[in-house]
Amino acid sequence: MVTPVLVALDLPSLQGALDLARRVQPHVGGFKVGLELLMSEGPRAVAEVAELGLPVFADAKLHDIPNTVAGAARALGRHGARWVTVHPGGREMVRIGAEALAEGSDGYGGILVVTVLTSLDAGDLADIGIGRALSEQVTAMAALAAGSGAEGVVCSPGEISAARVGGPGLTVVTPGVRPPGPSGDDQKRVATPEAALAAGADWLVIGRPITAAPDPAESASVIAAALSK
């Protein structure tokens, strides 16, 4: 059974990320390479993490004109990305990005549309001019993803059902996941791994509860065991 955990390798150095990835690899289903590591080490970070043999989620959050997004997605596909995130800049941007990623990865890669960042709440949406309720915005973005050739969406645990309304059949990748206990993290809409999986997530992105633990491998193992019950 594949453990549905993607460990967020939000570290500044590729060597540190690889060392950590190797420690937790027996207990997880894949890895996320985010903006910090991409900006520090470039797309080779995706390639070298992918060489470990598990799928890699390149959390690049692409957002630009369609041609530029296509070029970036194609390049990340060539480096071995299984998924690449975009902030949707219209259906055409998502569609062309999805086609380019598939081309660059020989059909392996899929686009994930970011719905609403887990650090935002209703007040933040109002600040940036979005008048919909948070769940309605997630449903709308999932519908856009489903109609534009994306493989899935990224949403918080609390909006999984809203994403399913907008995009039945999409892969749902869920950040904002952490075991019970106090946290100083900056995400506002969170859930435990068990709750997120029960709510319908396909993949759980977990970072600091594993990567900042005294023993990351042990932390990953405990989470995996809890999810297998």
C-alpha positions, 0 to 999 in steps of 0.5 A, spaced: 500 500 500 502 506 498 502 511 503 498 518 501 503 522 504 508 527 500 513 530 504 514 537 503 522 538 502 522 546 504 529 546 505 534 551 502 539 546 500 539 540 495 543 536 499 539 537 505 533 535 502 536 529 499 538 527 506 532 528 509 528 524 503 532 518 503 531 518 511 523 518 510 523 514 503 520 508 506 514 511 510 512 516 504 509 516 497 512 522 494 515 528 495 514 536 494 519 540 491 517 547 493 519 554 491 525 555 496 528 549 493 527 551 486 529 558 487 535 555 491 537 550 486 533 550 480 529 545 477 535 540 478 532 539 485 526 536 481 530 531 477 535 529 483 529 528 488 525 524 482 531 519 482 530 516 488 524 513 485 518 516 488 513 521 485 515 529 485 510 534 486 513 541 483 510 546 487 512 552 482 505 555 482 506 557 475 502 564 473 503 567 467 501 568 459 500 561 456 506 560 452 510 562 458 507 557 463 507 552 457 515 553 457 516 552 464 511 546 465 514 542 459 521 544 462 519 541 469 516 535 466 523 533 462 526 534 469 521 528 472 516 532 475 509 528 476 505 534 478 506 541 477 502 547 480 499 553 477 495 559 479 489 559 474 490 565 469 484 562 465 482 556 462 487 557 456 493 558 461 491 551 464 490 547 458 496 549 454 500 548 461 497 541 462 499 539 454 506 542 455 507 538 461 504 532 458 509 533 452 515 534 456 514 528 461 512 523 456 505 523 458 507 522 466 506 529 469 499 532 470 497 539 472 494 541 479 490 547 480 491 551 486 484 553 489 485 557 495 492 558 499 491 555 506 494 561 509 488 565 507 481 566 510 475 569 508 477 576 510 484 575 505 479 573 499 475 580 500 482 584 501 484 581 494 477 583 491 474 576 491 467 576 493 465 569 493 465 565 499 471 561 500 468 554 499 464 557 492 471 560 490 474 553 491 468 550 487 469 555 481 477 553 481 475 546 481 470 546 475 475 551 471 481 545 472 476 540 470 474 543 464 481 545 462 485 538 462 488 539 469 489 532 473 487 535 479 487 541 485 490 543 491 485 545 496 485 545 504 482 539 508 476 543 509 474 545 502 475 537 499 467 537 498 467 543 495 472 541 490 469 535 489 463 538 487 466 543 482 471 537 479 468 530 480 474 525 479 479 530 480 485 528 484 485 532 490 492 534 493 491 537 500 496 541 504 495 544 511 495 537 514 498 536 521 498 531 527 494 533 533 498 538 537 500 545 538 503 549 532 506 555 530 505 554 522 502 559 518 496 555 515 489 557 517 485 552 515 488 545 517 486 538 519 489 531 522 492 526 516 486 522 518 481 527 518 483 529 511 484 522 508 477 521 511 474 527 508 476 525 501 483 527 499 488 523 495 494 526 497 496 529 503 502 534 503 506 534 510 512 538 511 514 541 518 511 535 522 516 531 519 521 535 517 522 539 523 521 533 528 527 530 532 527 524 528 523 525 521 523 518 519 520 516 526 515 521 525 513 519 518 513 512 520 508 514 526 503 518 521 504 512 516 501 507 521 496 511 523 493 512 516 493 505 515 489 503 520 
